[in-house]
């Protein structure tokens, strides 16, 4: 099947955010410790626990995360102003210490002349936040369509709705779209929508029906005429 459009996830696919995520957690934990006289280590451990719990529930609004943190630390009064300050501190740190993967721009530029390009990413929990953060990356101008699942659609990934909306906005049939992401759950959402799929590094998911690559640069090879095509299963490179 001919691939006419390539859709990307954002965090951990186009952007290296591990340092940003870590620094953001640390900034919030340090601030809470300073304000309330609790252990920074305890606040950080609790925040990491809350992050895993909230993401499993597909709850991305950091206001809810930080209210939960204050509650679990025994700070039960609802401090709206404080929470908003923590949200700003968190995302400022995330943006400051995150950057595009070294091969991201090269791959995007290589694909742009022959493919429609898009992003399908989950919301940051507050409408407009994710779009603003993506704009700060310097990559957004390369893309024809950006769908923020949870802002532009009621459903977040891995629901099929954001993938279907992106294909519709691009004017490309879903079977001619390829989705590239780092999470098996999101990739399977794209497959459920009828797209080809590429999993970049990370998770071992042996039943994934499409391609597994270790770096974005391999995507260029997959989309050249000599490649075996997007329905071929590949073993991870070692």
C-alpha positions in Angstrom: 0.0 0.0 0.0 1.4 3.4 -1.0 2.1 5.7 1.9 1.1 9.2 1.1 1.1 10.8 4.6 3.2 10.2 7.7 1.9 11.1 11.1 4.2 11.5 14.1 3.8 11.4 17.8 5.6 14.3 19.5 7.1 13.6 22.9 9.7 10.7 22.9 9.3 10.4 19.1 10.3 13.7 17.6 11.4 15.3 20.9 13.9 14.0 23.4 12.0 14.8 26.7 13.5 12.5 29.3 15.6 15.3 30.7 12.8 17.7 30.5 10.4 15.4 32.3 12.9 14.6 35.0 13.8 18.3 35.6 10.1 19.2 35.6 9.3 16.7 38.4 12.3 17.9 40.4 11.4 21.5 40.1 7.9 20.9 41.4 9.1 18.6 44.2 11.8 21.1 45.3 9.2 24.0 45.3 6.7 22.0 47.3 9.4 21.0 49.8 10.5 24.6 50.2 7.0 26.0 50.6 5.8 23.4 53.0 8.8 22.0 54.8 8.4 18.5 53.6 11.1 16.2 52.2 12.0 16.9 48.5 12.7 13.2 48.1 9.3 12.2 49.5 7.5 14.8 47.2 9.4 13.5 44.2 8.6 9.9 44.9 5.0 10.7 45.4 4.9 12.8 42.2 6.4 9.9 40.2 3.7 7.6 41.6 0.9 10.1 40.8 2.3 10.5 37.2 2.1 6.8 36.5 -1.4 6.6 38.0 -2.7 9.6 36.1 -1.2 8.6 32.8 -2.7 5.1 33.1 -6.1 6.8 33.5 -5.3 9.1 30.5 -5.5 12.2 32.8 -3.0 14.7 31.6 -4.0 17.9 33.5 -1.1 18.7 35.8 -3.4 20.8 38.0 -5.1 17.6 39.1 -1.7 15.9 39.5 -0.4 18.6 41.8 -3.6 18.9 43.9 -3.3 15.2 44.4 0.3 15.6 45.4 -0.5 18.3 48.0 -3.4 16.2 49.3 -1.2 13.1 49.7 1.4 15.1 51.5 -1.2 16.2 54.0 -1.6 19.7 52.6 -5.4 19.4 52.2 -6.4 23.0 51.6 -6.9 23.6 47.9 -4.3 26.1 46.9 -5.4 27.1 43.4 -2.9 29.9 42.9 0.0 27.7 44.1 -1.1 24.9 41.8 -1.1 27.1 38.8 2.4 28.3 39.7 3.5 24.7 39.9 2.0 24.0 36.5 3.9 26.9 35.0 7.2 25.9 36.7 6.7 22.3 35.5 6.2 23.1 31.8 8.9 25.8 31.8 11.4 23.2 33.0 10.1 20.6 30.6 10.5 22.9 27.6 13.9 24.3 28.7 15.5 20.8 29.0 13.8 19.1 26.0 15.0 19.2 22.4 14.4 17.5 19.1 16.1 14.2 18.5 19.3 14.7 16.4 17.7 13.1 13.3 14.2 14.5 13.6 14.6 17.5 11.4 16.6 15.6 8.8 13.9 12.9 8.5 11.1 15.5 8.3 12.9 17.4 5.6 13.6 14.2 3.6 9.9 13.1 3.8 8.3 16.5 3.2 8.7 16.7 -0.6 7.0 13.4 -1.2 4.6 13.0 1.7 2.0 15.0 3.6 3.1 15.3 7.2 1.2 15.5 10.4 1.4 15.2 14.2 -1.1 13.4 16.4 -0.2 14.0 20.1 -2.1 13.9 23.3 -3.2 17.0 25.2 -1.2 18.4 28.1 -4.5 18.7 30.0 -5.2 22.4 29.5 -6.5 23.5 26.0 -3.7 25.2 24.1 -0.8 24.1 26.3 0.4 21.3 24.0 0.1 23.4 20.9 2.1 26.2 22.5 4.8 23.7 23.7 5.0 22.2 20.2 5.5 25.6 18.7 8.5 26.2 20.9 10.2 23.2 19.4 10.9 24.9 16.1 9.5 21.9 14.2 5.8 22.7 13.8 6.2 24.7 10.6 7.1 21.6 8.7 3.7 19.9 9.3 0.5 20.2 7.3 -1.8 19.1 10.1 -1.5 19.0 13.9 -4.1 17.2 15.9 -4.0 17.5 19.7 -6.1 14.5 21.0 -8.1 15.7 24.0 -8.2 19.3 22.7 -9.3 18.8 19.0 -11.1 15.5 19.8 -13.0 14.5 22.9 -11.0 11.3 23.0 -7.2 10.9 23.6 -4.9 8.4 22.1 -5.1 5.4 21.7 -8.7 6.0 20.7 -9.1 6.0 16.9 -10.8 9.4 16.7 -7.6 11.6 16.6 -6.0 9.4 13.9 -9.1 9.5 11.8 -9.4 13.3 12.2 -5.8 13.8 11.1 -6.3 11.7 7.9 -9.5 13.6 7.2 -7.8 17.0 7.5 -4.9 15.8 5.3 -7.3 14.5 2.7 -5.6 11.1 2.7 -7.3 7.7 3.1 -6.4 6.1 6.3 -4.8 3.1 4.6 -2.4 5.5 2.9 -1.3 7.0 6.2 1.6 5.8 8.3 1.8 6.6 12.0 5.2 6.8 13.9 5.2 6.6 17.7 7.2 5.3 20.6 4.3 3.7 22.6 2.8 0.4 21.5 -0.6 1.4 22.8 -0.7 4.5 20.5 0.6 2.5 17.6 -2.2 0.0 18.0 -4.7 2.8 18.1 -3.4 3.9 14.7 -3.6 0.3 13.4 -7.2 0.1 14.7 -8.0 3.2 12.7 -6.7 1.5 9.6 -3.2 3.0 9.3 0.2 1.5 8.8 2.3 1.8 11.9 5.9 2.2 13.0 7.1 1.7 16.6 10.3 3.6 17.4 12.6 1.8 19.9 11.6 1.4 23.5 8.9 -1.2 24.1 9.1 -4.9 23.2 5.7 -5.8 21.7 6.1 -8.9 19.6 2.5 -8.9 18.2 2.8 -5.5 16.6 1.7 -6.0 13.0 3.9 -3.5 11.2 7.4 -2.1 11.5 9.8 -1.7 14.4 12.8 0.7 14.1 15.4 1.9 16.5 15.9 5.5 15.1 13.9 7.9 13.0 16.6 7.7 10.3 15.5 4.2 9.5 12.1 5.6 8.5 13.7 7.1 5.3 14.8 3.6 4.2 11.3 2.2 4.9 9.7 4.8 2.6 12.1 4.4 -0.4 10.9 2.4 -3.4 13.5 -0.3 -2.7 12.1 -0.9 0.8 9.9 -3.9 1.5 7.0 -1.7 2.5 5.1 -0.8 5.6 3.5 -4.2 6.2 6.8 -6.0 6.7 7.7 -7.1 10.3 11.2 -6.2 11.3 13.3 -7.4 14.3 14.7 -4.6 16.5 18.2 -3.6 15.6 20.7 -4.6 18.3 
